[in-house]
Structure formats: structure tokens, C-alpha cells
Amino acid sequence: MSQNHYQVLGVAPTAAAADIKRAYRQLVVRFHPDKHGGDVRYEDQFKAVAVAYGVLGDAGKRATYDHQLAQATRRAQDTQRQQQYRPASQHVYGVPMPPPTPLRTRPPAGAHERHYQRIPQQRVRFNARDWLLTLLFIAGIVLAALAVKVTMDRVSASSNYEEGLRAYARGDFSAAYTFMDETLHFRPDYAFALQRRGELELLVRHDSRAARADFQAALRQPLPRRVAATILYRLGRCETALGRPAAAELRYTNALQLDTTLSAAYLARGKARLLDLRQPALALADLDQGIAQRRRSQTPTPWHYLQVRGVALTSLGDYAAARAMYFQVLQANPRDGRTHFLLGRLAAQTRDSAAACEFYRRAVALGYEYARPAQEGCQ
């Protein structure tokens, strides 16, 4: 049986054009007559390879050839099928074939040979081992489902937390709160998500009670000392906003026990001790410690803490230092009416009524209405 073009090139009918071209180049080199001394056999093979590539190398000719090849294959299959199922009177190559031999079968069985046996039904009974295996199988399925759920919840929580951090960093606090809320839906004990949601509730949404609940839940989880100190500081801010100065002082103290470099806790405790607990000496010590730490780390101190330090100095009778502190505040924020009012009160305490009235007037002009009764008393 002669070979078709695919068999000549040694490739499959489904081969790509690049594979056909590669096979053609290899066979041309192999069967070239010059390499075999003009042998006729190699020359015929060389020609066959060239003819095969001339057909298969052209996309249009190849499609036509594939169609012809499929028809030839189909005709060969039909011929073979007809020979297998030819009738008894068919002639093959002009020679009549003998009739088929009849099948020899026995007659059907009589009634006396037939026997029907009834199969008794057996009741399936579970023993202790079967029950144990069944229970173990069910427990395995339940544990596997729980493991998958826990894994998926952790993956979802981590993904939402990362998205929330990115939103937090770019200032999109509404989206950040939503992502942190979703994180805690999948993982309610995620301490860092509780911390971030509490900060958003405290600083953005101004919901001190909800923030306190989140901070307290976060502190029940194992945390690094610095992180726990920061959360305790935030918790003290919540207690201050809720009107619980003693609880706030305790939280600030606990934060400083964990991290003595937390200057914000010193400043906040000093403010609470001065304004809420009436402890100016302790307050001044805390404020000095916090301001000193910020200077060492080259971090600017918020001007209102300098103002609180001036109030502490005034309470302790150090009027000159208090006046210098107030003027330092005015350098940072010259249009703060409250600082002018405090300077007026300081001048009144030193019996400088003219300076006191001038400072009261400036405070009212800058919009600090609490200074108006004092200004009216000067008139």
C-alpha cells in the first residue's frame, strides 16, 4: 500500500506547518542524491519528499489533499464493511460463495426443566464496629468542613484588613471602616482590626463608647508591648471623652508601664491630671517628660499641650515661666483667642489690669466668647 504525503514526511495529519517544514528540511538533507552517489532509491525518496512538501507546504493544497484523503479513507471503510456483511449469494471476484452454515441450537426447555428459586431477603444489621466507622466518617466530614470554613474566613479577613489599611493610608476613612468591619465579621478576635476600627470610631466617628469596646476586646488578645501600650493610650482617650478622668489616668499609667517612650501618654496624663484631677505638680512633671521626649525624637509638640503647661505653671505660681510659655504658643498659633484670654488672667493675677483688659479685648476680637464677661468687667 503506497504511503500518503504525511507518511512520506513522517508527521501526523494534525501537524502544524512549522513541524511539516522542519521534517521536510531534515528529509531533504537525508535523501539528497549527492550524499548517496546517485543511488536511484534515494533519488525516488528525495522526489517523493519534494512532492509531499509541495502539497502540504501550501495551505490551500493541503486542505484539498486532506479532503481527498478523508474521502478515500471513508470509501475504504465502506468497502471493508460490505465485505464483512455480504449476503450468501454475493460473488467475490466473480466466484460464488457457499451458503452460510445454519446455527445448531437445542429446542426451548420444557416446563419440567424450568426451576425458579426464591432468593430470601436478608436484613442488614449494624454492629458496634459499623456504627463506630459511620460516626467517624461523619465526624471527619464535619471537621473537614470546619477546617475549610476557618481557612476561608482567615483568608477573607486578611484580604479585607489589607484593603482597609490601604484605605486608611490614603485617608478614605469610610471605606477603611467598612473593610475593618468586614474583617471582624470573618474573624471577630483579630486584634489589629479591632485596634484600627476603634481608632476610626474615636477619631473620625467620635463614638467613644464603641471605640472603648473595640480597644478592650483587642487587649484581650496577645499583643506586642508597644502595640498594647498604644491601645491603652487610645483607651484613656475614650475614658476622658466619657467623663471618667480617674479611669483615663489609670489607662495612661498602664500604657507608660509598657512603653516609657510613649510621649503622647505623658502629655495626655498631664492634661488629665491638671484639668480633671486638679494635680498641677504631677501634671507639670508629665508634661515636661512628654515635651522632652518629643524634643529628643525631633517631633514637634502640639501647641495646645504647651498651653496646658502654661496653665500648670500658673497654678503653681510660676507666672514668669507661664507667660513665656503662652507667648511660645502665640508664636505657633498667633490667632488663638484662648491663649490671649489666659494671658489676660495671668496679668490680672499679677495686678496688671491694663494688660489684662487688652488681652481680653484681643481674645474677644479673635472669637473667644468666654473672654467677653472679663472684658465687660474692665469697662
N, C-alpha and C positions, 0 to 999 in steps of 0.2 A: 504494500500500500504506500503510495507516494506521500511525502511529507508536505504539509501546508507551510505557508510562509513563516508562521510563528514557530513551528518546529524547526525550520531551517535556521532561524536566528537563535533558537534556544530560549525564547521568552514566553511568558504566559499571554493569553489573549487579552488580559486586562492590564498588561504592562503599560507604563507611561511612555511618552515619546522620548524622554531622556534615556530611559532604560533600553529602548529599541536602538537608539543611536549609539549608545555605548556598546551594546552587543555587536552591532554591525562593524564598528571600528575594530573590535577585538578579532572578529572572524576574518575580516579583510586581511589583517596582518598575518593571521594564522594560515590562510589558504592561498596566499598570493603565489602565483606560479613561479615567480623568480626565486622564491625560497625553496622550491622543491624540484628544481631542474626541469621545468616544463612538463611535469607529470600531468597526464590528461585528467586523472581523477581529481586532483586538487584544482585543476582549471575548471572542471564542471562544478565543483563545490563553490569555487570563487564566483562563478557566474550566477549560481543559484542564490548565493548570499546577496549579490548585487540586485538581482531581480526582486528578491523578497524585500529588501530595503527600499527599492523604488516604489513598491506598493505601500508598505507600512510606514514609510517615512513621510508620505503625503497624507494629510488628514482626510481629504475627500476620497482618495483612492482606498484608504484604509477602511473608511465607513462602508464603501461599496463592497469591498472584499469581505468584511465581517458579515454583511447581509447575505452574500452568496454562500459563505461558509456555513452560516446558520441554516440556510435552506438545504444545502447538501447534507448536513447532519440530520435534519428533520426527515428528508427523503430516505436516508439510510435506515433510520429508526423505524419508519413506516414499513419498509421492505422487510426488515427483520421480524417485525411484529406479524406481518402477513404470513411469513413462512412458519412461524410458531403456531399459528392458529388457522392453518389451511384446512379446507374441507377434505373429506375422504376421496372424492373424485378428482382432486386437483392434480394436474400434471406438473412435474418439476423437470425442467429441461427436456420436455417432450416425452418423459417416461411416466406412465400411470402408476400411482402409488396404491398399495394394497389397502383394503378397508381396515379400519381400526378394530382391534380385538375387543369383544364385548366384555364388560366387567362381570366378574363372577361374585355374586352376593348370595347369602343364605336367605331364606324366607323369613318374614317377621316372626318374632317369638309369639307363641300361643299364650293363652290366659294361664295355663298351668305352669309356665316358666316365669311368669311375672311375679315379683316379690317386692312388696313395699314394706319398708321397716320404719317405724315411727321413732324419731330421734327424741329422747327425753330432754326436756328443758332443765338446765342446771341453774340454780340460784347462785349469784355471785355474792360471796360473803367476805367482808373486810376483817382482817385480823389486826392485831395491835401494830404489827410492822407496817401494814398498808396504811393505817391511819397516821402513823408517825411520818412516813415518807410523804403523804399528802400534805400534812401540816408543814413539813419542812419546805416543800415545794412552794406552798402559798406564802410562807414567811420569806423565802428567797425573792419571790416576785415583789412583795411589799417593800423589802429592803432595797431592792434594785430601783424601784420607783422612787423611794425616798432619796436615794443617793443621786439619782438623775435630777430630782427637783431641787435638792440642796445645791448641786453643782450649777444648774441653770440660774438659780436665784443669786448665787455668788457672782456669776459672770454678768448677769444683768445689773447687779448692784455696782460692781466695779466700773462697768461701762457708763452708767448714769453718774457715778461720782466723778469720773474723769471729765465728762461733759459739763458737770456743774462747776468744777474747778476752772475750766476754760471760760465759762460764762462769768464766773466770779472775777477772774483776772481782767476781763475786758469791760467790767462794770455793768453787765447785764444782770442785775440782781434778781429781777423777776424770774428769768429763765434759770438762774442758779438755784433759787429757792425751789422751783418745780423739780429740777433734777435731783436735788438733795432729798426732797420729799419722796420721789420715786425710788431713790436708793434705799431709804429707810423702809419703804413698803416691802422690798425684797429681803432686806437684811436689817431688822429693827435694832440690832445691837452694834451697828457699825459706828464706833466711837468718833471717827474723824468726820463722818457725815453729820452726826449729832452736833459736833462742835461747830461745823460750818453753818448748819441750819440755825443753831442758837445765835451765832453772830449776826446772821441776817435778820432774825427776829428782834434782836436787841438794837442793832444799829440802823436798820432800814425800816423795818415794820413797827418798831417801837412797842413791841409786845413783850414786856419784861417777864411776865408770868410764864408764857410759853418758852421763852429763852431759858429761864431758870430750870424748867423741867427738862429741857434738852441737855443742858450742861450737867445737871445732876445724873441723868442717865449715862452720859459719856464718862463721868468719873467712876461709875461702877464697873467699867471695863479696864483691863490692864493697859496702861499708857506710859510713855516716857516721862521722866520727871519734868522736863521743860514744857511739854505739851500739857501735862496735868496742871502745872503752875499757871499757864496762860488761861486754861479753862476756869481755874479758881478765881483768877483776877476778873474774868468776864462775869463769873457768878457773883462776885462782890458788887460789880456794877449793877447787876439786876437787883440785888438786895437794897442798894442805895435808891434805885428808882422806885422800889416798892415801899420805901419809908421804913427800912429796917437797918438803921446805922450800926447797931451792935453786931448783927449778923454779917453786915458788909465788912466791918473791921476784922472779924474772925476769918472771913474768906481771904482778905488781903494778907493777913498774917500767915495763913496756911500756904498761900502762894509763895510768899517770901521764904518760908521754911524749905520749900522745894527748889526754889531758884532765887538766890540772893542778888542776882544781877538784873532782876526784873524791875527796872526803874519805874515803869507805869504803875506797878503795885505800890511802890513807896509814895508816889505822888497822889494816887487815889486814896491811900490810907491817911496821908497827911491832911488832905482836904476833908475827909470824913471826920477825922478827929477834931479838926478845927471848927467846922461849920455845924456838925451834928452832935458831936460828943463834948464840945467845949473843953478841949485839951490842947491849948495853944503850944505848950512846951513840947509835948510829944509830936504834935503836928509839924512844928518847925524842924524838928530832927528828921522826920520822914521826908519833908520837902527838900531839905538840904541834901539828904542822901540821894534822892532821886535826881535832883538837878546835877549833882556832882557826877553821878554815873553817866548821865546824858552828855556832859561835857567831855568825859573821858572817851566815850564812844563817838564823839563829834556828831551827836544827834541833837538838833535844836529842841529846846523845851517849849511846849505850848505856852503862850503868853498868859493865859488865864491862871496857870499854876504859879507864875511869878506874882500875879495879882493876889492869889491866896497867901503866898508867902509874905507879901506886904501886910495883909490883914493880921497874920500871925505875929509879925513884928510889932504892929500897932497894939495888939492885945497884950504883948509882953512889955510895952512901954518903950521900945527902941524906935522912937519917932524918926530919927535921922536916917537909920537904915531903911525904915518903911518908906520914907519919902523918896529915897534913892531907888528903891525897888519899883515904886509907882512910876517914876519918870523913865525907868528902863522899859516898863510896859508900854508907856506912851510912845517911846521910840519905835516899838514894834507895831503898835496899833494906835496912832495918834487920834483917831476919831472915836475912841471908846468912851462913852459918857460915864460909865460906871467908875472907871479909873479917876476921872475928874471929880466925881462925887466923893470917892474915898480920899482924894487929896483934900477936898473941902472939909471933910470930917476931921482929917488929921490936923489941918490948920485950925479948926475950931477947938480941938483938944489942946493945941499949943497957944490958944488965945490970940490967934491972928485972924480976927473977924473979917478984915478987908480981903485977905487972900481966900478965906473960906467962902465968902459971898461970890467972889469972882469965879472960883472953881464950880460952885453950884450953878452959876449962870451958864457957864460953858457946858456943864453936864446936861442941863435942860435944852440948850441950843442943839446939842448933838442927839437929842431924842430920848434921854434917860429921864422919864417922867417921875421916877421915885425921888429925884432931887428937887422937884418943884416945891413941896412943903418947906424944905430947908431954905430954898431961895426966897420964898414968900416971907419967911421969918426974918430975913435980912432987911426987908424993906420997912 
